[in-house]
Amino acid sequence: MTTIKRPTWDEYFIEIAQVVAKRSTCLRRFYGSVIVKDRILISTGFNGSARGEANCVDVGQCVREKLKVPKGERYELCVAVHAEQNAIINGDPVKMKNSTIYIAGFNYDGTAASGEPCLMCRRMIKNAMIERVVYLDINGQIMEYNPKQS
């Protein structure tokens, strides 16, 4: 009998976040996020322009890239909503309480980007009462933390 190695739950949901990231409309980085409670997926989100706004991928221009803004700086110039924010916006607040958010990202060239949430997203995660954050770091390692303790 052949033994198949099943992924752990964290690996499984991180892989789903990676697939969600493929819907990103950003020209710089592709992020996907899923919110899970009791091993049931309750919301997804990817980074992209606000509803009704032109997507960078469609207009062929990223303002931050054009101005050579380093990662993590001058977010006010970006038209995108972060994957974590979209997952929270799309989710039911009652179901998000004590849930886990999984975040994965890639750079435009296909290399791994850190899925660690920015400070603004960390505040939103806390406000959504999400209990656990699991993300892929730039080395492809699964990392986690408790938002209540950070």
VODOBA-549316 format. One record per residue: x, y, z of N, C-alpha, C in turn. Coordinates in steps of 0.001 Angstrom, whole numbers, plus 500000, padded with zeros to 6 digits. Example, Ala and Ser with C-alpha at 12.3 -4.5 7.8 and 13.67 -1.06 7.14 Angstrom:
2
513190494310507800512300495500507800513200496700507800 512850497750507080513670498940507140512900500030507870 
This chain:
150
500833498825500000500000500000500000500885501248500000 500573502201499153501321503444499072500841504407500150 501786505001500859501450505976501887501556507373501297 500510508121501435500494509499500963500651510414502162 501600511344502061501799512299503153500787513425503002 499868513474503919498872514536503910499475515778504550 499138516948504020499651518170504646499000518393506008 499726519070506879499120519487508149498041520509507814 497211520843508782496180521855508537496806523194508178 497900523572508856498563524839508525499091524818507095 499715523712506691500220523595505321499075523673504308 497996523007504608496822522983503735496269524392503508 496052525130504593495461526465504449496446527477503879 497743527306504147498752528167503516498745527939502009 498618526688501587498558526398500149497331527044499506 496218527055500217495029527728499692495291529229499577 495953529813500573496298531243500512497198531523499306 498097530597498986498961530778497820498146530789496530 497139529953496447496270529943495260495463531244495188 494947531698496322494187532957496360495077534107495880 496366534078496221497294535136495813497364535287494298 497071534240493563497124534292492098496053535198491500 495064535604492306494025536540491854494450537996492041 495604538236492648496084539588492906496114540417491627 495831541707491780495885542622490633497037543614490755 497960543332491660499122544184491891500242543803490928 501014544776490524502155544518489643503435544214490411 503460544468491710504669544284492520504701542957493254 503622542686493972503572541493494815502171540901494794 502115539594494965500849538878494968500648538268496348 499597538680497027499308538154498356497919537545498392 497813536469499144496524535845499384496373535580500861 495131535629501309494854535427502717493554534640502858 493519533744503822492288533020504134492067533054505641 490815533162506021490452533133507435489699531839507673 490120531130508718489620529792508993489222529692510464 488100529042510698487692528764512076487208527327512148 487714526605513113487364525191513289487587524399511996 488678524720511302489095524066510057488094524265508916 487299525314509015486349525672507961486727527045507435 486902527140506133487272528399505494486074529349505535 486274530551506109485154531487506222485322532739505384 486543533023504897486736534203504057488081534127503348 488153534778502192489417534886501458489608536329501022 490844536672500712491137538001500176492481537992499475 492599538822498457493873539016497771494102540507497639 495364540910497401495649542333497296495274542837495909 494646543993495909494236544602494653493505545899494905 493212546596493854492543547893493941491186547768494617 490758548874495203489441548919495832488372548660494775 487256548126495206486150547834494284485805549075493465 485677548869492172485303549971491286486470550795490767 487658550605491314488846551326490880489613550518489844 490372551196489011491195550515488003492304549718488696 492534548516488217493592547666488758494924548008488101 495988547966488876497330548230488342497650547295487179 497265546026487303497548545055486257496823545429484957 495666546076485063494905546467483873495436547750483222 495883548696484057496416549950483503497909549847483207 498538548781483707499949548549483410500914549464484134 500486549966485296501368550874486037501160550745487533 502270550724488249502277550762489714502968552061490112 502253552913490800502813554213491193504043554034492076 503976553125493031505110552927493942506323552384493189 506089551498492221507185550960491414507795552064490551 506934552869489948507385553973489089508279554944489869 507919555188491136508689556109491981509818555402492741 509980554091492504511010553279493156510918553336494686 509690553255495194509449553274496632509799551890497199 510650551816498224511008550523498830509806549856499497 509893548538499619508851547753500284508609548310501686 507347548408502046506980548828503392506909550332503594 507130551095502535507100552557502669506042553169501755 505535554314502171504626555149501374503386554410500874 502765553646501764501557552901501392500434553821500901 500466555073501315499399555991500898499384556219499383 500491555904498711500547556044497254499920554850496535 499753553760497230499268552514496641497741552515496577 497204552047495461495747551965495307495194550638495809 496059549720496192495615548379496578495146548310498027 494257547366498251493835546962499583494573545654499852 495150545512501038495927544313501360495035543077501432 495636541923501196494908540650501212494228540420502560 494930540700503654494356540506504983493141541404505175 493266542654504717492163543602504846490947543116504058 491168542647502830490054542152502022489404540927502650 490207540027503213489630538856503872488778539270505066 489249540246505829488490540736506993487219541441506529 487323542291505521486155543010504995485098542035504478 485547540956503830484630539988503225484057538989504225 484599538955505430484200537945506411483103538392507354 482478537417507967481448537642508972482154537886510310 481942539054510924482643539370512181482435538332513278 481264537757513357480982536756514389481825535506514156 481938535081512911482709533879512591484216534108512733 484676535362512564486116535646512649486648535593514073 485786535814515053486245535816516440486900534481516771 488140534548517264488949533379517648489332532491516459 489398533071515280489770532323514075491278532425513828 491712531852512719493107531919512277493133532545510898 494094533433510654494290533996509322495607533450508770 495577532992507531496746532455506835497105533429505718 498403533752505591498850534749504620500065534220503870 500019534336502540501145533927501703501338534951500609 502595535175500217502860536155499172504040535804498298 504038536410497105505098536225496121505466537570495525 506720537729495181507153538895494425506817538678492956 506883539735492186506572539676490761507434538642490034 508684538475490499509591537522489842509382536072490303 508381535833491150508065534482491597508733534062492893 509662534866493407510296534535494685509323534809495833 509585534183496954508711534348498121508829535749498695 507703536292499108507651537564499832507130537248501227 507571537972502216507123537713503578505631537994503704 504922537049504300503503537225504543503208537859505883 504260538276506577504040538907507882503244540188507688 502139540348508417501296541529508225501991542830508604 501655543888507863502165545217508195501476545695509477 501931546814510027501366547320511284499885547654511159 499472548212510035498072548549509825497210547275509809 497684546247509101496941544986509050496922544297510411 498002544420511170498029543839512515496918544441513378 496715545744513250495646546391514022494276545886513575 494091545725512278492812545218511770492575543783512240 493621542978512243493519541593512701493098541561514171 493705542424514979493320542506516394491859542928516534 491459543952515781490082544437515860489078543384515413 489461542521514485488581541451514024488544540295515021 489337540392516080489432539383517141489912538039516611 490786538104515599491417536902515078492463536462516083 492455535191516408493274534667517505494692534281517097 494874533906515837496163533342515427496487533800514016 497755534143513792498236534542512469499295533540512035 499110532960510847500056532007510283500441532540508911 501754532642508654502195533189507373503471532507506912 503737532637505616504995532143505057506011533266505086 507225532968505563508281533976505520509008533888504174 510029534709503986510713534759502682511471533474502355 511670532621503356512336531337503128511342530195502939 510046530519502892509029529494502719508695528738503993 509144529246505129508860528612506422507534529123506975 506766528231507567505514528632508205505838529233509564 505373530460509759505589531195511010504217531499511604 504175531749512907502903532114513503503108532990514735 502041533714515074502042534472516310500599534710516749 500451535075517996499150535387518580499014536903518594 498052537479517862497908538935517812497648539581519167 497090538822520092496801539380521420498089539624522195 499167538928521828500431539049522546501426539930521826 501054540481520687502030541310519951501673542767519994 
